[in-house]
Amino acid sequence: MKPFAPMLSRWLRRATNTVRRALRGTPPPAAPLPHFESGTFTGPAGTRAYKLFVPEGFAGKPLPLVMMLHGCTQDPDDFARGTRMNDLARQHGFIALYPAQPPRSNAHKCWNWFSPGDQRRGDGEPAVLAGMAREVAAARGADPDRVFVAGLSAGGAMAAILGREYPDVFAASAVHSGLPQGAARDVASAFAVMHTGRLRPTGPTRSGGPGIPTIVFHGDADKTVHPANGQHVVDDVVAGSPIDPVISRGENQGRPFVHTVFPGRDGRPFVEHWEVHGAGHAWSGGDPAGSYADPKGPDASREIVRFFALQRRRALA
């Protein structure tokens, strides 16, 4: 992978500058986030630090837990600002968990969704993140049937992997500007599918169970992760489903969108796909105080929280 390091650095710099220009400038210096706890998880597959937000006023109640996986060059504080997920946790009563990818594991702090050793159950980053979710949920008395995972870009791709490999841990997943499991096997194939959207079965065979309920957000002007990858995530989860989708269109904060819902057999939405017209590689309806966050468009955070509130961990055959 060494020959691709300079190319990766140049690409990340271009992507960052493009997003900043599109969102009219670099965010101002950020103040520390209140009530944000720090912790560390260590398991057989490795160690990761994390930040944790536990809302006040819900003592004694088994709250849901939402794991939030940041994108490349981000960290938990930045991601929390851009998504405003702590504010929603305070309003709706859930625990927000933000794992941190250190530079020693990836120079640009990307989750290694393209590495064969980080795409399957029991190995690498999926094992660390699933173990972290279990440990924090148990320690904080969270509801084990309402543990969820969401991510942006590389974090979205890792959320897709966790949803397929750990349906016994996560009740639902949210993939924003991400890619499906098995989309790449190394940096070269990662760049190929990110830039073209042409999917090839390059990753390891999955070891997990059926797809879990998933909500997908993707901008159709995304120049970093081709928007076709959002559809690939949907196709991967609904494969073999005989249920026809319900499609609606609308506009929110100046951005038109197409909202496609695949209902489940139990009446709850099984998959939702939000295609946001004119949006680039940024969290839809986000706060520009964080990076890769677009204030225009449907509020992805609120829609993800709404979708998660409808879900419970399903019994596995």
C-alpha positions in Angstrom: 0.0 0.0 0.0 3.0 2.3 0.3 2.9 3.4 -3.4 -0.6 4.8 -2.9 0.2 6.9 0.2 1.1 10.1 -1.7 -2.0 9.7 -3.9 -4.2 9.3 -0.9 -2.8 12.4 0.8 -3.4 14.5 -2.4 -6.9 13.2 -2.7 -7.8 13.9 0.9 -6.4 17.5 0.7 -8.5 18.1 -2.5 -11.6 16.7 -1.0 -11.3 18.8 2.2 -10.7 22.0 0.2 -13.6 21.3 -2.1 -16.0 20.8 0.8 -14.8 23.9 2.6 -15.2 26.1 -0.5 -18.6 24.7 -1.1 -19.7 25.5 2.5 -18.3 29.1 2.3 -15.2 29.0 4.4 -13.5 27.2 7.2 -15.5 26.8 10.4 -14.5 29.1 13.3 -12.5 27.7 16.3 -14.7 25.3 18.2 -15.4 25.5 21.9 -15.2 22.3 24.0 -18.3 20.2 24.0 -20.1 20.0 27.4 -20.7 16.7 29.2 -18.5 14.8 26.8 -16.7 11.9 28.6 -13.5 10.2 27.5 -12.9 6.5 27.6 -10.9 3.6 26.2 -11.9 0.1 25.1 -9.5 -2.8 24.8 -10.4 -6.2 23.4 -8.6 -9.1 21.7 -8.5 -7.3 18.4 -7.2 -4.0 19.6 -7.7 -0.8 21.5 -9.6 2.4 20.6 -10.4 5.6 22.6 -13.9 7.0 22.5 -16.0 10.0 23.6 -19.4 9.4 25.2 -22.4 11.6 25.7 -25.0 10.4 28.3 -28.0 12.7 28.6 -29.2 13.8 32.0 -32.7 13.2 33.4 -33.1 9.6 32.3 -31.7 7.8 35.4 -32.9 4.3 35.8 -34.2 4.0 32.2 -32.5 1.5 29.8 -31.7 4.0 27.0 -30.8 3.2 23.4 -27.2 3.6 22.3 -26.1 5.1 19.0 -22.5 4.5 17.9 -21.3 7.3 15.6 -18.3 6.6 13.3 -16.6 9.7 12.0 -15.1 10.2 8.5 -11.5 10.6 7.4 -9.6 13.5 9.0 -12.3 13.9 11.6 -12.5 13.1 15.3 -15.3 12.5 17.8 -15.6 16.2 18.8 -15.7 17.4 15.2 -18.2 14.7 14.2 -20.5 15.5 17.2 -20.5 19.2 16.3 -21.3 18.6 12.6 -24.1 16.1 13.3 -25.6 17.8 16.4 -26.2 14.2 17.6 -25.6 15.2 21.3 -28.4 17.7 21.1 -30.7 15.0 19.8 -29.5 12.6 22.5 -30.5 15.2 25.1 -33.9 15.7 23.5 -34.9 12.1 22.8 -33.0 10.2 25.5 -30.2 8.0 24.0 -26.5 7.5 24.6 -24.2 8.7 21.9 -20.8 6.8 21.5 -18.1 8.2 19.3 -15.1 5.8 18.7 -11.9 7.5 17.6 -9.6 6.2 14.8 -6.0 7.1 15.7 -3.4 8.2 13.1 -1.3 5.1 14.0 -4.1 2.9 12.5 -4.7 5.1 9.5 -2.7 8.3 8.7 -5.8 10.2 7.8 -7.9 8.7 10.6 -10.1 6.8 8.1 -11.7 3.6 9.2 -10.1 0.8 7.2 -13.2 -0.4 5.4 -11.2 -1.4 2.3 -8.8 -3.7 4.2 -9.7 -7.5 4.1 -8.6 -7.8 7.7 -11.2 -5.1 8.7 -14.2 -6.4 6.9 -15.2 -9.6 8.7 -16.6 -10.7 12.0 -14.1 -11.5 14.7 -11.2 -9.5 13.1 -9.8 -6.0 13.1 -11.8 -2.9 13.5 -15.3 -4.6 13.3 -14.4 -6.7 16.3 -13.1 -3.7 18.2 -16.1 -1.6 17.5 -18.7 -4.3 18.2 -16.8 -5.1 21.4 -16.8 -1.5 22.4 -20.6 -1.2 21.8 -21.3 -4.2 23.9 -19.1 -3.1 26.8 -20.3 0.5 26.9 -24.0 -0.6 26.6 -23.6 -3.0 29.5 -21.7 -0.6 31.7 -24.3 2.2 31.1 -27.3 0.0 31.4 -28.4 0.6 27.8 -31.1 -1.5 26.1 -29.3 -4.3 24.3 -32.1 -4.5 21.8 -31.7 -0.8 20.8 -28.0 -0.5 19.9 -27.4 1.2 16.6 -24.5 2.3 14.4 -24.2 5.3 12.0 -21.3 6.7 10.1 -20.1 9.2 7.4 -17.9 8.3 4.4 -15.3 5.8 5.7 -17.4 5.6 8.9 -20.5 4.9 6.8 -18.7 2.1 5.0 -17.7 0.6 8.4 -21.3 1.0 9.7 -22.4 -1.1 6.7 -19.9 -3.8 7.6 -21.0 -3.8 11.2 -24.6 -4.1 10.2 -23.8 -7.2 8.1 -21.3 -8.9 10.4 -22.9 -8.1 13.8 -26.7 -8.3 13.6 -26.6 -9.8 17.1 -25.2 -6.4 18.4 -26.7 -3.7 16.2 -30.4 -3.3 15.6 -30.1 -0.9 12.7 -27.5 1.0 10.8 -27.2 4.4 9.0 -24.8 4.9 6.1 -24.2 8.5 5.0 -22.0 9.0 1.9 -20.6 5.5 2.3 -20.1 2.2 0.5 -21.3 -1.4 0.9 -19.4 -4.2 2.5 -16.9 -5.9 0.2 -16.6 -2.9 -2.2 -12.8 -2.9 -2.1 -9.8 -5.1 -1.1 -7.1 -2.4 -1.0 -6.5 1.3 -1.5 -6.4 1.0 -5.3 -9.8 -0.8 -5.5 -11.2 1.7 -2.9 -10.3 4.6 -5.2 -11.8 2.9 -8.1 -15.2 2.3 -6.6 -15.2 5.6 -4.8 -14.6 7.5 -8.1 -16.6 5.5 -10.5 -19.3 3.8 -8.5 -18.7 0.6 -10.4 -19.0 -2.2 -7.9 -17.1 -5.4 -8.2 -17.2 -8.3 -5.6 -13.6 -7.6 -4.4 -13.9 -8.0 -0.6 -14.0 -11.1 1.6 -17.1 -13.2 1.7 -19.3 -12.0 4.6 -19.6 -14.2 7.6 -22.6 -12.4 9.2 -26.3 -12.9 8.9 -29.0 -11.1 6.9 -29.0 -7.4 6.5 -30.4 -5.3 9.3 -32.7 -2.3 8.9 -30.7 0.5 7.2 -31.1 4.1 6.4 -28.9 5.6 3.6 -28.2 9.2 2.8 -26.1 10.3 -0.2 -25.8 13.5 -2.2 -26.0 13.2 -6.0 -23.2 15.8 -6.4 -20.8 13.9 -4.2 -17.4 14.0 -5.9 -15.6 12.0 -3.2 -17.8 8.9 -3.0 -19.8 8.3 -6.1 -23.5 8.4 -5.3 -24.1 5.1 -7.0 -22.5 3.6 -3.9 -25.5 4.7 -1.8 -27.7 2.6 -4.1 -25.3 -0.3 -3.8 -25.7 -0.2 0.0 -29.5 -0.3 -0.5 -29.3 -3.2 -3.0 -27.0 -5.2 -0.6 -29.5 -5.0 2.3 -32.7 -5.6 0.3 -31.4 -8.3 -1.9 -34.1 -10.9 -2.4 -36.8 -8.8 -0.9 -40.1 -9.1 -2.7 -41.6 -5.9 -1.3 -42.0 -2.9 -3.6 -40.7 0.4 -2.4 -42.7 3.5 -1.7 -41.1 6.6 -3.4 -41.8 10.2 -2.5 -40.2 13.5 -3.5 -39.8 16.8 -1.6 -37.6 19.7 -0.8 -35.9 20.7 2.4 -33.8 23.8 3.1 -33.3 24.4 -0.5 -32.4 20.9 -1.6 -34.8 18.6 -3.4 -34.7 14.9 -2.5 -36.0 11.5 -3.4 -37.1 9.4 -0.4 -37.4 5.6 -1.1 -38.8 3.3 1.6 -38.8 -0.5 1.6 -41.3 -1.6 4.2 -40.5 -4.7 6.3 -42.9 -7.6 6.8 -43.7 -6.3 10.3 -44.8 -2.9 8.9 -41.8 -1.0 10.1 -39.5 0.6 7.4 -36.7 -1.9 6.6 -34.6 0.3 4.3 -34.8 4.0 3.6 -32.8 5.8 0.9 -32.5 9.6 0.9 -31.0 10.9 -2.4 -30.3 14.6 -1.8 -30.0 16.6 -5.1 -27.1 19.0 -5.3 -25.5 17.8 -2.1 -21.8 17.0 -2.0 -19.7 14.9 0.4 -21.1 16.3 3.6 -23.6 15.4 6.3 -27.0 16.6 5.1 -28.6 19.3 7.3 -25.6 19.4 9.5 -23.9 22.2 11.4 -21.0 23.9 9.6 -19.2 24.2 13.0 -18.1 20.7 12.1 -16.2 19.6 9.0 -18.0 17.8 6.1 -21.4 19.2 7.3 -23.8 20.9 4.9 -26.5 23.1 6.5 -28.8 22.6 3.5 -31.0 19.6 2.8 -33.0 17.2 5.0 -31.7 16.9 8.5 -29.9 13.5 8.3 -29.5 13.3 12.1 -33.2 13.8 12.9 -34.2 11.3 10.2 -31.7 8.7 11.5 -32.9 9.1 15.0 -36.5 8.8 13.8 -35.6 5.6 11.9 -33.7 4.1 14.8 -36.6 4.8 17.2 -38.8 2.5 15.1 -36.4 -0.4 15.3 -35.6 -3.2 17.7 -33.0 -6.0 17.3 -34.6 -8.8 15.4 -34.5 -12.4 16.4 -31.8 -14.3 14.4 -32.7 -17.6 12.8 
